[in-house]
Amino acid sequence: MFKRVVTSMILIAGIVLSIFVLPVWTFGAVASLFIGLGLCEFFRMTAKRGFPLSFAYIGVLFGVLLPYITYFYRPTGGMWEVVFFIVVLIALFISQFTRKENQNAVSLIAVALFAVFYIGWFFTFLVKIRFLEDGHKLVAYLLIVTKAGDIGAYLIGSRFGKHKLIPRISPNKSVEGAIGGFVFSIISAFLSRYCFSWMSFGFVLASGVLIGIFAQLGDLAESLIKRDYEAKDSGTSLPGLGGMLDVIDSVLFTAPIFYLYLAILR
C-alpha cells in the first residue's frame, strides 16, 4: 500500500504539472511516454506467444509518434489519422518482407496494428481533448471521474464484493465493485462541478454516466488481454500499481468516448 500511494502521488504530481503548469507541448510528451511504456508492456506479454520483440519496435515507434502528430497537425482534422494508419500498415507489411519465413505473418501484423490502435490512438484522444477550449480543465475532469471510478471499484469491491462479475476474465472483480465504481464516478463528476462552474447539470450527469460505464469496460478489456496472455499484471514499471497499462486501461476507453461526447455537444 505504501508503494501504491507513493507511486500514485508521483504520477498525479507529474500529470498536474503537465496539464496546468508546463507548456502545452509537454502534455503530448507525457502522453507519448505513457503510450510507449504501455506498448512495451503489451508486446512483452505477446512475446510469450512467440511475437518477436524486434518486430514490436515498429509498433512502439509509431505509437509514441501519435501525440506529436496530433500536436503538429491538429488543424487538419481527421485526415492525418487515415494517412497515419495507412503508413503503419504498409510499414508492417514491409517488415514482413525481410523475414525468412511466412508463418504467422498476418497474425503479427494484426497484433501490432491492434496495439497501436488500442493503446496509441485511444490514449491520444487525451491530447485532442487538451487542445479544445478549456481543454486543460476537461482533461482534469475526465481523469478525476475516471480514476474515481477505479478507486470506488477497488474500495467497494474489496470490502463488500460477494458476487463475481466475469470470473473467467477477472476473478477479483465483483458486481458490487462495478456498481461502486459507477457510483463513485457520478459522485466525483458532481463534486467536480464546483471547480468547473461552467458545467451544466445535464452535462455532468450524462458525462458521469458515460465515463462511469466505459471506465469499467476499459478495465475489463485490459483484464481480458492479460488473461489471454496469462499475465497477472501488464508489467512492473510502477511499484505498487503494476504496469503502465494497468493504470491507463480505463482511460483508453473513456478518453475517446468523452471526446465524441464533447464533439456532439459542440
N, C-alpha and C positions, 0 to 999 in steps of 0.2 A: 504493500500500500504506500509506503514511503517513496519508493522509486516511482510509482504511478503518479503521485502528487507532484514530485519534483519535476518529472518529465513533462507533465501536463502544464505546469506553471511556465516552464521554459518555452514550450510551444505557444502557449497563449500570449506570452510577452512578445515573442517574435512576430506573431500574426498581428497583434495590435499595432506594433511599430510599423509593419509593412502597410497596414491599412490606413492609419491615421497620421503617422509622423513622417515616415520616409517618403522620398519621391515616388510617383506612381509606377515608374518602371520597375522598382524593387518588388512590387507585388507580383509582377509577372515572373521575376527571377525566383521568388519564393515558390510560386506555383510550379515552375519548371523543376525546382529541387524536389518538391513533393511528388510530382509525376515521375521523375527519374528514379527515386527510391522505390515508389510503388511498382514501377515496371520491372526494376531489378528483382524485387521480391517475387513478382509474378513469374518471371522467367526462371528463377531458381526453383520454384515449385514445379514448373513444366519440365525442368531438366530431369526430374525423377522418372519421367515418361519418355526420355530419350530425346528431348528437344535440345539441339546443340546450342550452347551458350554463345558460340561465335556468331550464330545466326540471330540471337536475341539482341545483339548490339544494334542492329538495324532498327528494331522496334524501339529501343530506348532512345536512340538518336532522334528519330522522328517525333517521338512522344514529347521530349523536352523542348523541341522546337515550336510546338503548338502555341504556347503562351506568347512567345516572341512574335510569331506570325500574326496572332490576334492583336498584339500591341501595335505593330507597324502597319497592318493592313485593315484595321477596323473600319475605315470609311468605305471599303469596297463591299461591305455586306457579306453574304454567304458564299459568293463565287470562289473566294480563295480556298474555302474548305473543299469544294469539289476538286479543284486543281490539286490541292494537297493530297487528298486520298488517292487520286489517280497516280500521282508521283510515287506515293508509298507503295501502291500495288505493283507498279512497274518495277520499282527497286527490289521488291521482294521476289518477283519473278526472275529478275536478272541475277540475284544472289543464288537462285537455284540452278542457274546455268553453269555455275562454277563447281557444283558438286559432282562427285564421281558416280553417284547413284541416283535413281529416280524415286526410291522408296520414300513414302510419306511426304512427298513434295507439296501436295495440295493441303495436307494437314498442317504442315509447318507454316505455309503462307497464311492459312486461315487463322491459326493461333496468334501469329504475330499481328495480323490486321485487327483481330478482335481485341488484343491487348492495347494497341494504340487507340482504338475507338473507345473502348470501355474506360480505360484509365486516363489516357491523354486527352481525348476530345471531351469527355464528360466533365473532367475536372476543369478544363479550360473555360467552361461556362462561368466559373467564378470570375475569371478575368473579364469576360464580356459584361457581367453584371457590374464590375468595378468601373467600367467606362460609361455606364449610364449616368443620368443626372442623379445626384445624391448616391452615387454608386458605392462610396465607402460605407455609408450608413446601411445600404441594402445588403452588402456583403456581411457586415457585422450582424445584422438582423438574421440573415439566413443561417450563419454559423451558430448563433446563440440558440435559435429554435431547434436546429438540427441536433446539436450536441446535448441540449437539454433533454431531448427525446432519448438519446443514448444513455444519459445518466439516469433518467427515470426508469428506463427498461432494466438497467442493471440493479438499481436500488430496490424497486418493487419486485422484480423477478427473484432476486436473491433472498428477499425477506418473505414474500408471500407466494412465490411460484410453486404451484402444485400440478397444473395441467400442462403437459408438454405441447409446444406449438407445432413444430415439424421435427420430431426427434431424429429422423434419418438425415436431416440437413444440419441441425444444430441441437444436440442433446440437452444443452443447458438453457435454451430459450423456452419461455413459458407463455401461455396465453395471458396470464396476469402481468408479466413483464411487458408484453406488447401493448396491453391496454395502458399500463402505467407510463410507458414511453410516449404513447399518443397523447395522453392527458398532460404530461409534462410539457410537450411541445406546444400545445394550445395555451397552457397557462403562461409559459415563457413568452409566447407571442403577445399576449395581452399585457404582460408586465413590461415588455419592451416598448409598448406603445407610449409609455410615459417618457421614454428617452427619444422617441421618434413621433412627435406630436402630430405630424402631418398625415400619419396613417389613419384611415377611417376604420370604423368598427367592422365593416364588411371586408375590407382588405385584410385586416388582422385575422378575422375568423377563417376566411377562405384560405389564406396562405398558411395559417397554422394547421389547418386540417390537411392540406396538400403535403406540407413538409412533414407533418407527423406520420402520414401514411407512407410516403416514399422513403423516409429515413429508415423505417422498418424494413421495407422491401430491399433497400440498398444493403443493409446489414445481412439480410438473408441471402442475397445474391452472392456476396463475398464468402459467406459460410458455405454455400453450395460449391463454389470453386475450391475452397480449402478441403472440403470432404472429398471431392473428386480426386484431388492430388494427395489425399491422406496427410494433411498438414493441420496441426493444432492452431498455429499462428502463421501469418504470412511471412514473418521474419523476426529478427531480434534487434533491429536498429534503434528501437525506442524502449529503453528499460522500463519494465512495469506495464507497458502498453502493448508489447508485441512488435509488430512491424508497422510501417507507414500505411500500408494498405488496410490494416486493421483500424486505423484511425480515420482514414478518409472514406471508408466504404459507404457510409450513409450519405456523405456529401456528394458522392459520384451520381447518386440518383436525385437528390434534392436540388442541386445546382441547375441542371438543365430544365427541370420542371418549374422551378421558381422563375427562371429567365423567360420561359414560354408564357407563364402567367403574367409577368410584367409586360411582355410584348403584346399580349392580347389586350391588357388594360390600356396600353398606350396606342 
